[in-house]
């Protein structure tokens, strides 16, 4: 049976309270982090390359930044 080729991976990215970013793939078991956005991008690429080392790689990677903010009304 031919392996399914994934065209795009989506990562949910969270800006950590103590600084930096963490990213978790929504469909594969891939997790990484970085101190800056540029470092995170490089680490996501590296993690995806390693995860798919022996099979076809996705065509694109989407980084979805999730921002959680609480506003006080009092």
CHARMM internal coordinates of N, CA and C (Angstrom, degrees):
IC EDIT
DIST 1 N 1 CA 1.4599
DIST 1 CA 1 C 1.5277
ANGL 1 N 1 CA 1 C 109.13
DIST 1 C 2 N 1.3067
ANGL 1 CA 1 C 2 N 116.84
DIHE 1 N 1 CA 1 C 2 N 132.39
DIST 2 N 2 CA 1.4614
ANGL 1 C 2 N 2 CA 124.03
DIHE 1 CA 1 C 2 N 2 CA -178.94
DIST 2 CA 2 C 1.5345
ANGL 2 N 2 CA 2 C 110.13
DIHE 1 C 2 N 2 CA 2 C -71.52
DIST 2 C 3 N 1.3694
ANGL 2 CA 2 C 3 N 118.38
DIHE 2 N 2 CA 2 C 3 N 132.41
DIST 3 N 3 CA 1.4631
ANGL 2 C 3 N 3 CA 119.57
DIHE 2 CA 2 C 3 N 3 CA 177.70
DIST 3 CA 3 C 1.5302
ANGL 3 N 3 CA 3 C 111.27
DIHE 2 C 3 N 3 CA 3 C -66.10
DIST 3 C 4 N 1.3137
ANGL 3 CA 3 C 4 N 115.96
DIHE 3 N 3 CA 3 C 4 N 146.81
DIST 4 N 4 CA 1.4582
ANGL 3 C 4 N 4 CA 121.58
DIHE 3 CA 3 C 4 N 4 CA 179.86
DIST 4 CA 4 C 1.5266
ANGL 4 N 4 CA 4 C 108.71
DIHE 3 C 4 N 4 CA 4 C -74.36
DIST 4 C 5 N 1.3409
ANGL 4 CA 4 C 5 N 115.82
DIHE 4 N 4 CA 4 C 5 N 130.67
DIST 5 N 5 CA 1.4652
ANGL 4 C 5 N 5 CA 120.06
DIHE 4 CA 4 C 5 N 5 CA 178.30
DIST 5 CA 5 C 1.5308
ANGL 5 N 5 CA 5 C 109.30
DIHE 4 C 5 N 5 CA 5 C -91.73
DIST 5 C 6 N 1.3131
ANGL 5 CA 5 C 6 N 115.74
DIHE 5 N 5 CA 5 C 6 N 125.97
DIST 6 N 6 CA 1.4633
ANGL 5 C 6 N 6 CA 122.32
DIHE 5 CA 5 C 6 N 6 CA -179.79
DIST 6 CA 6 C 1.5180
ANGL 6 N 6 CA 6 C 108.16
DIHE 5 C 6 N 6 CA 6 C -91.00
DIST 6 C 7 N 1.3418
ANGL 6 CA 6 C 7 N 117.73
DIHE 6 N 6 CA 6 C 7 N 126.49
DIST 7 N 7 CA 1.4583
ANGL 6 C 7 N 7 CA 119.66
DIHE 6 CA 6 C 7 N 7 CA -178.88
DIST 7 CA 7 C 1.5316
ANGL 7 N 7 CA 7 C 112.16
DIHE 6 C 7 N 7 CA 7 C -84.69
DIST 7 C 8 N 1.3330
ANGL 7 CA 7 C 8 N 117.27
DIHE 7 N 7 CA 7 C 8 N -32.51
DIST 8 N 8 CA 1.4700
ANGL 7 C 8 N 8 CA 119.69
DIHE 7 CA 7 C 8 N 8 CA -178.36
DIST 8 CA 8 C 1.5227
ANGL 8 N 8 CA 8 C 110.21
DIHE 7 C 8 N 8 CA 8 C -145.34
DIST 8 C 9 N 1.3289
ANGL 8 CA 8 C 9 N 116.03
DIHE 8 N 8 CA 8 C 9 N 137.60
DIST 9 N 9 CA 1.4604
ANGL 8 C 9 N 9 CA 121.97
DIHE 8 CA 8 C 9 N 9 CA 171.61
DIST 9 CA 9 C 1.5198
ANGL 9 N 9 CA 9 C 107.88
DIHE 8 C 9 N 9 CA 9 C -106.02
DIST 9 C 10 N 1.3233
ANGL 9 CA 9 C 10 N 116.48
DIHE 9 N 9 CA 9 C 10 N 140.61
DIST 10 N 10 CA 1.4634
ANGL 9 C 10 N 10 CA 121.35
DIHE 9 CA 9 C 10 N 10 CA 177.64
DIST 10 CA 10 C 1.5226
ANGL 10 N 10 CA 10 C 108.33
DIHE 9 C 10 N 10 CA 10 C -114.28
DIST 10 C 11 N 1.3318
ANGL 10 CA 10 C 11 N 115.52
DIHE 10 N 10 CA 10 C 11 N 128.12
DIST 11 N 11 CA 1.4547
ANGL 10 C 11 N 11 CA 122.67
DIHE 10 CA 10 C 11 N 11 CA 175.89
DIST 11 CA 11 C 1.5213
ANGL 11 N 11 CA 11 C 109.04
DIHE 10 C 11 N 11 CA 11 C -111.34
DIST 11 C 12 N 1.3249
ANGL 11 CA 11 C 12 N 115.70
DIHE 11 N 11 CA 11 C 12 N 132.44
DIST 12 N 12 CA 1.4591
ANGL 11 C 12 N 12 CA 120.94
DIHE 11 CA 11 C 12 N 12 CA 171.61
DIST 12 CA 12 C 1.5270
ANGL 12 N 12 CA 12 C 106.71
DIHE 11 C 12 N 12 CA 12 C -88.32
DIST 12 C 13 N 1.3214
ANGL 12 CA 12 C 13 N 116.42
DIHE 12 N 12 CA 12 C 13 N 121.64
DIST 13 N 13 CA 1.4619
ANGL 12 C 13 N 13 CA 122.36
DIHE 12 CA 12 C 13 N 13 CA -176.30
DIST 13 CA 13 C 1.5251
ANGL 13 N 13 CA 13 C 109.01
DIHE 12 C 13 N 13 CA 13 C -109.57
DIST 13 C 14 N 1.3307
ANGL 13 CA 13 C 14 N 115.10
DIHE 13 N 13 CA 13 C 14 N 132.68
DIST 14 N 14 CA 1.4621
ANGL 13 C 14 N 14 CA 121.48
DIHE 13 CA 13 C 14 N 14 CA 179.29
DIST 14 CA 14 C 1.5253
ANGL 14 N 14 CA 14 C 108.68
DIHE 13 C 14 N 14 CA 14 C -121.91
DIST 14 C 15 N 1.3271
ANGL 14 CA 14 C 15 N 115.83
DIHE 14 N 14 CA 14 C 15 N 133.07
DIST 15 N 15 CA 1.4596
ANGL 14 C 15 N 15 CA 120.66
DIHE 14 CA 14 C 15 N 15 CA 173.76
DIST 15 CA 15 C 1.5209
ANGL 15 N 15 CA 15 C 106.81
DIHE 14 C 15 N 15 CA 15 C -82.86
DIST 15 C 16 N 1.3297
ANGL 15 CA 15 C 16 N 116.13
DIHE 15 N 15 CA 15 C 16 N 117.09
DIST 16 N 16 CA 1.4606
ANGL 15 C 16 N 16 CA 121.43
DIHE 15 CA 15 C 16 N 16 CA -176.13
DIST 16 CA 16 C 1.5299
ANGL 16 N 16 CA 16 C 111.40
DIHE 15 C 16 N 16 CA 16 C -73.45
DIST 16 C 17 N 1.3268
ANGL 16 CA 16 C 17 N 116.78
DIHE 16 N 16 CA 16 C 17 N 144.01
DIST 17 N 17 CA 1.4611
ANGL 16 C 17 N 17 CA 122.23
DIHE 16 CA 16 C 17 N 17 CA -178.73
DIST 17 CA 17 C 1.5269
ANGL 17 N 17 CA 17 C 111.73
DIHE 16 C 17 N 17 CA 17 C -60.10
DIST 17 C 18 N 1.3424
ANGL 17 CA 17 C 18 N 116.20
DIHE 17 N 17 CA 17 C 18 N -35.63
DIST 18 N 18 CA 1.4668
ANGL 17 C 18 N 18 CA 120.43
DIHE 17 CA 17 C 18 N 18 CA -178.86
DIST 18 CA 18 C 1.5256
ANGL 18 N 18 CA 18 C 112.27
DIHE 17 C 18 N 18 CA 18 C -84.99
DIST 18 C 19 N 1.3365
ANGL 18 CA 18 C 19 N 117.05
DIHE 18 N 18 CA 18 C 19 N 1.87
DIST 19 N 19 CA 1.4564
ANGL 18 C 19 N 19 CA 122.15
DIHE 18 CA 18 C 19 N 19 CA 179.12
DIST 19 CA 19 C 1.5100
ANGL 19 N 19 CA 19 C 111.46
DIHE 18 C 19 N 19 CA 19 C 110.39
DIST 19 C 20 N 1.3024
ANGL 19 CA 19 C 20 N 116.02
DIHE 19 N 19 CA 19 C 20 N 153.80
DIST 20 N 20 CA 1.4454
ANGL 19 C 20 N 20 CA 121.80
DIHE 19 CA 19 C 20 N 20 CA 179.92
DIST 20 CA 20 C 1.5134
ANGL 20 N 20 CA 20 C 112.59
DIHE 19 C 20 N 20 CA 20 C 84.50
DIST 20 C 21 N 1.3244
ANGL 20 CA 20 C 21 N 114.49
DIHE 20 N 20 CA 20 C 21 N -175.85
DIST 21 N 21 CA 1.4623
ANGL 20 C 21 N 21 CA 121.60
DIHE 20 CA 20 C 21 N 21 CA -176.45
DIST 21 CA 21 C 1.5259
ANGL 21 N 21 CA 21 C 109.77
DIHE 20 C 21 N 21 CA 21 C -133.22
DIST 21 C 22 N 1.3343
ANGL 21 CA 21 C 22 N 115.66
DIHE 21 N 21 CA 21 C 22 N 150.89
DIST 22 N 22 CA 1.4548
ANGL 21 C 22 N 22 CA 120.98
DIHE 21 CA 21 C 22 N 22 CA 170.71
DIST 22 CA 22 C 1.5274
ANGL 22 N 22 CA 22 C 107.27
DIHE 21 C 22 N 22 CA 22 C -126.16
DIST 22 C 23 N 1.3306
ANGL 22 CA 22 C 23 N 115.50
DIHE 22 N 22 CA 22 C 23 N 145.92
DIST 23 N 23 CA 1.4625
ANGL 22 C 23 N 23 CA 120.69
DIHE 22 CA 22 C 23 N 23 CA -177.80
DIST 23 CA 23 C 1.5145
ANGL 23 N 23 CA 23 C 109.48
DIHE 22 C 23 N 23 CA 23 C -133.57
DIST 23 C 24 N 1.3336
ANGL 23 CA 23 C 24 N 115.48
DIHE 23 N 23 CA 23 C 24 N 134.27
DIST 24 N 24 CA 1.4572
ANGL 23 C 24 N 24 CA 121.64
DIHE 23 CA 23 C 24 N 24 CA 178.96
DIST 24 CA 24 C 1.5203
ANGL 24 N 24 CA 24 C 108.76
DIHE 23 C 24 N 24 CA 24 C -129.48
DIST 24 C 25 N 1.3269
ANGL 24 CA 24 C 25 N 115.64
DIHE 24 N 24 CA 24 C 25 N 128.51
DIST 25 N 25 CA 1.4628
ANGL 24 C 25 N 25 CA 120.87
DIHE 24 CA 24 C 25 N 25 CA 177.59
DIST 25 CA 25 C 1.5303
ANGL 25 N 25 CA 25 C 108.79
DIHE 24 C 25 N 25 CA 25 C -70.32
DIST 25 C 26 N 1.3335
ANGL 25 CA 25 C 26 N 116.03
DIHE 25 N 25 CA 25 C 26 N 139.23
DIST 26 N 26 CA 1.4612
ANGL 25 C 26 N 26 CA 120.33
DIHE 25 CA 25 C 26 N 26 CA -177.55
DIST 26 CA 26 C 1.5263
ANGL 26 N 26 CA 26 C 112.91
DIHE 25 C 26 N 26 CA 26 C -81.45
DIST 26 C 27 N 1.3384
ANGL 26 CA 26 C 27 N 118.25
DIHE 26 N 26 CA 26 C 27 N -18.73
DIST 27 N 27 CA 1.4655
ANGL 26 C 27 N 27 CA 119.98
DIHE 26 CA 26 C 27 N 27 CA -175.53
DIST 27 CA 27 C 1.5260
ANGL 27 N 27 CA 27 C 114.76
DIHE 26 C 27 N 27 CA 27 C -119.48
DIST 27 C 28 N 1.3170
ANGL 27 CA 27 C 28 N 117.75
DIHE 27 N 27 CA 27 C 28 N -17.49
DIST 28 N 28 CA 1.4599
ANGL 27 C 28 N 28 CA 121.62
DIHE 27 CA 27 C 28 N 28 CA -179.64
DIST 28 CA 28 C 1.5250
ANGL 28 N 28 CA 28 C 108.81
DIHE 27 C 28 N 28 CA 28 C -124.78
DIST 28 C 29 N 1.3091
ANGL 28 CA 28 C 29 N 117.08
DIHE 28 N 28 CA 28 C 29 N 164.07
DIST 29 N 29 CA 1.4602
ANGL 28 C 29 N 29 CA 121.75
DIHE 28 CA 28 C 29 N 29 CA -178.92
DIST 29 CA 29 C 1.5351
ANGL 29 N 29 CA 29 C 109.75
DIHE 28 C 29 N 29 CA 29 C -86.33
DIST 29 C 30 N 1.3496
ANGL 29 CA 29 C 30 N 115.59
DIHE 29 N 29 CA 29 C 30 N 69.73
DIST 30 N 30 CA 1.4628
ANGL 29 C 30 N 30 CA 121.71
DIHE 29 CA 29 C 30 N 30 CA -178.60
DIST 30 CA 30 C 1.5246
ANGL 30 N 30 CA 30 C 107.43
DIHE 29 C 30 N 30 CA 30 C -127.84
DIST 30 C 31 N 1.3285
ANGL 30 CA 30 C 31 N 115.61
DIHE 30 N 30 CA 30 C 31 N 127.96
DIST 31 N 31 CA 1.4621
ANGL 30 C 31 N 31 CA 121.47
DIHE 30 CA 30 C 31 N 31 CA 179.32
DIST 31 CA 31 C 1.5252
ANGL 31 N 31 CA 31 C 107.57
DIHE 30 C 31 N 31 CA 31 C -140.92
DIST 31 C 32 N 1.3359
ANGL 31 CA 31 C 32 N 116.65
DIHE 31 N 31 CA 31 C 32 N 138.95
DIST 32 N 32 CA 1.4580
ANGL 31 C 32 N 32 CA 120.56
DIHE 31 CA 31 C 32 N 32 CA 175.92
DIST 32 CA 32 C 1.5225
ANGL 32 N 32 CA 32 C 109.18
DIHE 31 C 32 N 32 CA 32 C -154.63
DIST 32 C 33 N 1.3198
ANGL 32 CA 32 C 33 N 115.54
DIHE 32 N 32 CA 32 C 33 N 176.36
DIST 33 N 33 CA 1.4647
ANGL 32 C 33 N 33 CA 120.25
DIHE 32 CA 32 C 33 N 33 CA -179.82
DIST 33 CA 33 C 1.5176
ANGL 33 N 33 CA 33 C 109.28
DIHE 32 C 33 N 33 CA 33 C -150.80
DIST 33 C 34 N 1.3435
ANGL 33 CA 33 C 34 N 115.33
DIHE 33 N 33 CA 33 C 34 N 169.11
DIST 34 N 34 CA 1.4578
ANGL 33 C 34 N 34 CA 120.85
DIHE 33 CA 33 C 34 N 34 CA 177.24
DIST 34 CA 34 C 1.5078
ANGL 34 N 34 CA 34 C 110.22
DIHE 33 C 34 N 34 CA 34 C -159.90
DIST 34 C 35 N 1.3308
ANGL 34 CA 34 C 35 N 116.37
DIHE 34 N 34 CA 34 C 35 N 151.84
DIST 35 N 35 CA 1.4681
ANGL 34 C 35 N 35 CA 120.75
DIHE 34 CA 34 C 35 N 35 CA -179.91
DIST 35 CA 35 C 1.5250
ANGL 35 N 35 CA 35 C 111.98
DIHE 34 C 35 N 35 CA 35 C -74.69
DIST 35 C 36 N 1.3393
ANGL 35 CA 35 C 36 N 116.98
DIHE 35 N 35 CA 35 C 36 N -29.90
DIST 36 N 36 CA 1.4619
ANGL 35 C 36 N 36 CA 122.05
DIHE 35 CA 35 C 36 N 36 CA 177.98
DIST 36 CA 36 C 1.5269
ANGL 36 N 36 CA 36 C 108.70
DIHE 35 C 36 N 36 CA 36 C -126.18
DIST 36 C 37 N 1.3331
ANGL 36 CA 36 C 37 N 116.61
DIHE 36 N 36 CA 36 C 37 N 167.45
DIST 37 N 37 CA 1.4616
ANGL 36 C 37 N 37 CA 120.97
DIHE 36 CA 36 C 37 N 37 CA 178.40
DIST 37 CA 37 C 1.5292
ANGL 37 N 37 CA 37 C 110.35
DIHE 36 C 37 N 37 CA 37 C -62.20
DIST 37 C 38 N 1.3237
ANGL 37 CA 37 C 38 N 116.43
DIHE 37 N 37 CA 37 C 38 N -40.95
DIST 38 N 38 CA 1.4664
ANGL 37 C 38 N 38 CA 120.78
DIHE 37 CA 37 C 38 N 38 CA 179.81
DIST 38 CA 38 C 1.5343
ANGL 38 N 38 CA 38 C 111.03
DIHE 37 C 38 N 38 CA 38 C -63.99
DIST 38 C 39 N 1.3286
ANGL 38 CA 38 C 39 N 116.38
DIHE 38 N 38 CA 38 C 39 N -42.24
DIST 39 N 39 CA 1.4672
ANGL 38 C 39 N 39 CA 120.60
DIHE 38 CA 38 C 39 N 39 CA 178.15
DIST 39 CA 39 C 1.5249
ANGL 39 N 39 CA 39 C 110.41
DIHE 38 C 39 N 39 CA 39 C -65.27
DIST 39 C 40 N 1.3226
ANGL 39 CA 39 C 40 N 117.33
DIHE 39 N 39 CA 39 C 40 N -41.24
DIST 40 N 40 CA 1.4597
ANGL 39 C 40 N 40 CA 121.35
DIHE 39 CA 39 C 40 N 40 CA 177.91
DIST 40 CA 40 C 1.5243
ANGL 40 N 40 CA 40 C 110.18
DIHE 39 C 40 N 40 CA 40 C -59.96
DIST 40 C 41 N 1.3260
ANGL 40 CA 40 C 41 N 117.52
DIHE 40 N 40 CA 40 C 41 N -46.06
DIST 41 N 41 CA 1.4712
ANGL 40 C 41 N 41 CA 121.31
DIHE 40 CA 40 C 41 N 41 CA 179.62
DIST 41 CA 41 C 1.5290
ANGL 41 N 41 CA 41 C 110.83
DIHE 40 C 41 N 41 CA 41 C -57.86
DIST 41 C 42 N 1.3202
ANGL 41 CA 41 C 42 N 116.22
DIHE 41 N 41 CA 41 C 42 N -46.18
DIST 42 N 42 CA 1.4687
ANGL 41 C 42 N 42 CA 120.82
DIHE 41 CA 41 C 42 N 42 CA 179.54
DIST 42 CA 42 C 1.5262
ANGL 42 N 42 CA 42 C 110.83
DIHE 41 C 42 N 42 CA 42 C -63.70
DIST 42 C 43 N 1.3299
ANGL 42 CA 42 C 43 N 117.32
DIHE 42 N 42 CA 42 C 43 N -41.05
DIST 43 N 43 CA 1.4656
ANGL 42 C 43 N 43 CA 121.43
DIHE 42 CA 42 C 43 N 43 CA -178.99
DIST 43 CA 43 C 1.5256
ANGL 43 N 43 CA 43 C 111.79
DIHE 42 C 43 N 43 CA 43 C -69.05
DIST 43 C 44 N 1.3380
ANGL 43 CA 43 C 44 N 117.06
DIHE 43 N 43 CA 43 C 44 N -35.96
DIST 44 N 44 CA 1.4689
ANGL 43 C 44 N 44 CA 120.40
DIHE 43 CA 43 C 44 N 44 CA 176.91
DIST 44 CA 44 C 1.5280
ANGL 44 N 44 CA 44 C 109.22
DIHE 43 C 44 N 44 CA 44 C -64.37
DIST 44 C 45 N 1.3296
ANGL 44 CA 44 C 45 N 117.18
DIHE 44 N 44 CA 44 C 45 N -46.45
DIST 45 N 45 CA 1.4716
ANGL 44 C 45 N 45 CA 120.74
DIHE 44 CA 44 C 45 N 45 CA 178.51
DIST 45 CA 45 C 1.5338
ANGL 45 N 45 CA 45 C 110.83
DIHE 44 C 45 N 45 CA 45 C -57.96
DIST 45 C 46 N 1.3318
ANGL 45 CA 45 C 46 N 115.88
DIHE 45 N 45 CA 45 C 46 N -46.54
DIST 46 N 46 CA 1.4641
ANGL 45 C 46 N 46 CA 121.25
DIHE 45 CA 45 C 46 N 46 CA -179.56
DIST 46 CA 46 C 1.5265
ANGL 46 N 46 CA 46 C 111.39
DIHE 45 C 46 N 46 CA 46 C -62.05
DIST 46 C 47 N 1.3314
ANGL 46 CA 46 C 47 N 116.82
DIHE 46 N 46 CA 46 C 47 N -43.45
DIST 47 N 47 CA 1.4671
ANGL 46 C 47 N 47 CA 121.47
DIHE 46 CA 46 C 47 N 47 CA -179.91
DIST 47 CA 47 C 1.5287
ANGL 47 N 47 CA 47 C 111.18
DIHE 46 C 47 N 47 CA 47 C -64.88
DIST 47 C 48 N 1.3192
ANGL 47 CA 47 C 48 N 117.37
DIHE 47 N 47 CA 47 C 48 N -40.35
DIST 48 N 48 CA 1.4669
ANGL 47 C 48 N 48 CA 121.15
DIHE 47 CA 47 C 48 N 48 CA 179.27
DIST 48 CA 48 C 1.5318
ANGL 48 N 48 CA 48 C 110.04
DIHE 47 C 48 N 48 CA 48 C -67.74
DIST 48 C 49 N 1.3309
ANGL 48 CA 48 C 49 N 116.59
DIHE 48 N 48 CA 48 C 49 N -43.65
DIST 49 N 49 CA 1.4764
ANGL 48 C 49 N 49 CA 120.54
DIHE 48 CA 48 C 49 N 49 CA 177.41
DIST 49 CA 49 C 1.5332
ANGL 49 N 49 CA 49 C 110.24
DIHE 48 C 49 N 49 CA 49 C -57.44
DIST 49 C 50 N 1.3126
ANGL 49 CA 49 C 50 N 117.06
DIHE 49 N 49 CA 49 C 50 N -44.43
DIST 50 N 50 CA 1.4645
ANGL 49 C 50 N 50 CA 121.10
DIHE 49 CA 49 C 50 N 50 CA -179.37
DIST 50 CA 50 C 1.5336
ANGL 50 N 50 CA 50 C 111.40
DIHE 49 C 50 N 50 CA 50 C -67.46
DIST 50 C 51 N 1.3201
ANGL 50 CA 50 C 51 N 116.85
DIHE 50 N 50 CA 50 C 51 N -41.29
DIST 51 N 51 CA 1.4684
ANGL 50 C 51 N 51 CA 121.37
DIHE 50 CA 50 C 51 N 51 CA -178.31
DIST 51 CA 51 C 1.5292
ANGL 51 N 51 CA 51 C 111.12
DIHE 50 C 51 N 51 CA 51 C -63.90
DIST 51 C 52 N 1.3327
ANGL 51 CA 51 C 52 N 116.33
DIHE 51 N 51 CA 51 C 52 N -38.55
DIST 52 N 52 CA 1.4677
ANGL 51 C 52 N 52 CA 121.87
DIHE 51 CA 51 C 52 N 52 CA -176.96
DIST 52 CA 52 C 1.5330
ANGL 52 N 52 CA 52 C 112.00
DIHE 51 C 52 N 52 CA 52 C -102.88
DIST 52 C 53 N 1.3349
ANGL 52 CA 52 C 53 N 118.08
DIHE 52 N 52 CA 52 C 53 N 27.84
DIST 53 N 53 CA 1.4579
ANGL 52 C 53 N 53 CA 121.26
DIHE 52 CA 52 C 53 N 53 CA -175.01
DIST 53 CA 53 C 1.5251
ANGL 53 N 53 CA 53 C 113.99
DIHE 52 C 53 N 53 CA 53 C -58.21
DIST 53 C 54 N 1.3308
ANGL 53 CA 53 C 54 N 117.54
DIHE 53 N 53 CA 53 C 54 N -29.87
DIST 54 N 54 CA 1.4616
ANGL 53 C 54 N 54 CA 120.28
DIHE 53 CA 53 C 54 N 54 CA -175.09
DIST 54 CA 54 C 1.5270
ANGL 54 N 54 CA 54 C 113.77
DIHE 53 C 54 N 54 CA 54 C -115.67
DIST 54 C 55 N 1.3159
ANGL 54 CA 54 C 55 N 116.68
DIHE 54 N 54 CA 54 C 55 N 17.77
DIST 55 N 55 CA 1.4708
ANGL 54 C 55 N 55 CA 120.54
DIHE 54 CA 54 C 55 N 55 CA 178.56
DIST 55 CA 55 C 1.5200
ANGL 55 N 55 CA 55 C 109.63
DIHE 54 C 55 N 55 CA 55 C -150.80
DIST 55 C 56 N 1.3288
ANGL 55 CA 55 C 56 N 118.49
DIHE 55 N 55 CA 55 C 56 N 169.67
DIST 56 N 56 CA 1.4733
ANGL 55 C 56 N 56 CA 120.51
DIHE 55 CA 55 C 56 N 56 CA -177.06
DIST 56 CA 56 C 1.5311
ANGL 56 N 56 CA 56 C 111.70
DIHE 55 C 56 N 56 CA 56 C -60.58
DIST 56 C 57 N 1.3258
ANGL 56 CA 56 C 57 N 114.28
DIHE 56 N 56 CA 56 C 57 N 135.14
DIST 57 N 57 CA 1.4638
ANGL 56 C 57 N 57 CA 120.83
DIHE 56 CA 56 C 57 N 57 CA -179.68
DIST 57 CA 57 C 1.5339
ANGL 57 N 57 CA 57 C 110.33
DIHE 56 C 57 N 57 CA 57 C -84.58
DIST 57 C 58 N 1.3149
ANGL 57 CA 57 C 58 N 117.58
DIHE 57 N 57 CA 57 C 58 N 153.88
DIST 58 N 58 CA 1.4652
ANGL 57 C 58 N 58 CA 119.95
DIHE 57 CA 57 C 58 N 58 CA 176.10
DIST 58 CA 58 C 1.5354
ANGL 58 N 58 CA 58 C 110.27
DIHE 57 C 58 N 58 CA 58 C -64.64
DIST 58 C 59 N 1.3148
ANGL 58 CA 58 C 59 N 116.18
DIHE 58 N 58 CA 58 C 59 N 156.59
DIST 59 N 59 CA 1.4615
ANGL 58 C 59 N 59 CA 120.88
DIHE 58 CA 58 C 59 N 59 CA 179.74
DIST 59 CA 59 C 1.5230
ANGL 59 N 59 CA 59 C 111.55
DIHE 58 C 59 N 59 CA 59 C -75.34
DIST 59 C 60 N 1.3310
ANGL 59 CA 59 C 60 N 117.26
DIHE 59 N 59 CA 59 C 60 N -30.74
DIST 60 N 60 CA 1.4577
ANGL 59 C 60 N 60 CA 120.01
DIHE 59 CA 59 C 60 N 60 CA -177.64
DIST 60 CA 60 C 1.5272
ANGL 60 N 60 CA 60 C 111.02
DIHE 59 C 60 N 60 CA 60 C -148.85
DIST 60 C 61 N 1.3291
ANGL 60 CA 60 C 61 N 114.00
DIHE 60 N 60 CA 60 C 61 N 162.42
DIST 61 N 61 CA 1.4612
ANGL 60 C 61 N 61 CA 122.49
DIHE 60 CA 60 C 61 N 61 CA 177.84
DIST 61 CA 61 C 1.5264
ANGL 61 N 61 CA 61 C 107.03
DIHE 60 C 61 N 61 CA 61 C -127.92
DIST 61 C 62 N 1.3173
ANGL 61 CA 61 C 62 N 116.29
DIHE 61 N 61 CA 61 C 62 N 128.31
DIST 62 N 62 CA 1.4697
ANGL 61 C 62 N 62 CA 121.19
DIHE 61 CA 61 C 62 N 62 CA 178.08
DIST 62 CA 62 C 1.5254
ANGL 62 N 62 CA 62 C 108.14
DIHE 61 C 62 N 62 CA 62 C -106.99
DIST 62 C 63 N 1.3384
ANGL 62 CA 62 C 63 N 115.97
DIHE 62 N 62 CA 62 C 63 N 126.08
DIST 63 N 63 CA 1.4625
ANGL 62 C 63 N 63 CA 121.65
DIHE 62 CA 62 C 63 N 63 CA 175.14
DIST 63 CA 63 C 1.5215
ANGL 63 N 63 CA 63 C 107.46
DIHE 62 C 63 N 63 CA 63 C -102.08
DIST 63 C 64 N 1.3238
ANGL 63 CA 63 C 64 N 115.84
DIHE 63 N 63 CA 63 C 64 N 114.64
DIST 64 N 64 CA 1.4644
ANGL 63 C 64 N 64 CA 121.71
DIHE 63 CA 63 C 64 N 64 CA -178.16
DIST 64 CA 64 C 1.5198
ANGL 64 N 64 CA 64 C 108.44
DIHE 63 C 64 N 64 CA 64 C -105.68
DIST 64 C 65 N 1.3304
ANGL 64 CA 64 C 65 N 116.71
DIHE 64 N 64 CA 64 C 65 N 105.19
DIST 65 N 65 CA 1.4580
ANGL 64 C 65 N 65 CA 121.76
DIHE 64 CA 64 C 65 N 65 CA -178.56
DIST 65 CA 65 C 1.5206
ANGL 65 N 65 CA 65 C 109.71
DIHE 64 C 65 N 65 CA 65 C -79.43
DIST 65 C 66 N 1.3295
ANGL 65 CA 65 C 66 N 115.62
DIHE 65 N 65 CA 65 C 66 N 122.25
DIST 66 N 66 CA 1.4583
ANGL 65 C 66 N 66 CA 122.38
DIHE 65 CA 65 C 66 N 66 CA 179.60
DIST 66 CA 66 C 1.5138
ANGL 66 N 66 CA 66 C 107.74
DIHE 65 C 66 N 66 CA 66 C -104.58
DIST 66 C 67 N 1.3085
ANGL 66 CA 66 C 67 N 116.23
DIHE 66 N 66 CA 66 C 67 N 124.85
DIST 67 N 67 CA 1.4624
ANGL 66 C 67 N 67 CA 120.80
DIHE 66 CA 66 C 67 N 67 CA -179.56
DIST 67 CA 67 C 1.5193
ANGL 67 N 67 CA 67 C 108.70
DIHE 66 C 67 N 67 CA 67 C -115.13
DIST 67 C 68 N 1.3129
ANGL 67 CA 67 C 68 N 115.05
DIHE 67 N 67 CA 67 C 68 N 126.33
DIST 68 N 68 CA 1.4622
ANGL 67 C 68 N 68 CA 120.80
DIHE 67 CA 67 C 68 N 68 CA -179.08
DIST 68 CA 68 C 1.5310
ANGL 68 N 68 CA 68 C 107.09
DIHE 67 C 68 N 68 CA 68 C -113.60
DIST 68 C 69 N 1.3312
ANGL 68 CA 68 C 69 N 116.30
DIHE 68 N 68 CA 68 C 69 N 115.31
DIST 69 N 69 CA 1.4661
ANGL 68 C 69 N 69 CA 120.68
DIHE 68 CA 68 C 69 N 69 CA -177.63
DIST 69 CA 69 C 1.5171
ANGL 69 N 69 CA 69 C 109.56
DIHE 68 C 69 N 69 CA 69 C -133.39
DIST 69 C 70 N 1.3094
ANGL 69 CA 69 C 70 N 116.50
DIHE 69 N 69 CA 69 C 70 N 135.16
DIST 70 N 70 CA 1.4600
ANGL 69 C 70 N 70 CA 122.24
DIHE 69 CA 69 C 70 N 70 CA 178.87
DIST 70 CA 70 C 1.5264
ANGL 70 N 70 CA 70 C 108.35
DIHE 69 C 70 N 70 CA 70 C -108.11
DIST 70 C 71 N 1.3244
ANGL 70 CA 70 C 71 N 115.73
DIHE 70 N 70 CA 70 C 71 N 127.11
DIST 71 N 71 CA 1.4731
ANGL 70 C 71 N 71 CA 120.93
DIHE 70 CA 70 C 71 N 71 CA 178.59
DIST 71 CA 71 C 1.5172
ANGL 71 N 71 CA 71 C 108.36
DIHE 70 C 71 N 71 CA 71 C -107.51
DIST 71 C 72 N 1.3227
ANGL 71 CA 71 C 72 N 115.40
DIHE 71 N 71 CA 71 C 72 N 133.09
DIST 72 N 72 CA 1.4637
ANGL 71 C 72 N 72 CA 120.83
DIHE 71 CA 71 C 72 N 72 CA 178.13
DIST 72 CA 72 C 1.5156
ANGL 72 N 72 CA 72 C 109.64
DIHE 71 C 72 N 72 CA 72 C -88.29
DIST 72 C 73 N 1.3076
ANGL 72 CA 72 C 73 N 116.70
DIHE 72 N 72 CA 72 C 73 N 136.14
DIST 73 N 73 CA 1.4580
ANGL 72 C 73 N 73 CA 121.37
DIHE 72 CA 72 C 73 N 73 CA 178.22
DIST 73 CA 73 C 1.5184
ANGL 73 N 73 CA 73 C 111.66
DIHE 72 C 73 N 73 CA 73 C -106.21
DIST 73 C 74 N 1.3252
ANGL 73 CA 73 C 74 N 117.08
DIHE 73 N 73 CA 73 C 74 N 1.13
DIST 74 N 74 CA 1.4611
ANGL 73 C 74 N 74 CA 120.59
DIHE 73 CA 73 C 74 N 74 CA -174.56
DIST 74 CA 74 C 1.4721
ANGL 74 N 74 CA 74 C 116.11
DIHE 73 C 74 N 74 CA 74 C -95.12
END
COOR INIT
IC SEED 1 N 1 CA 1 C
IC BUILD
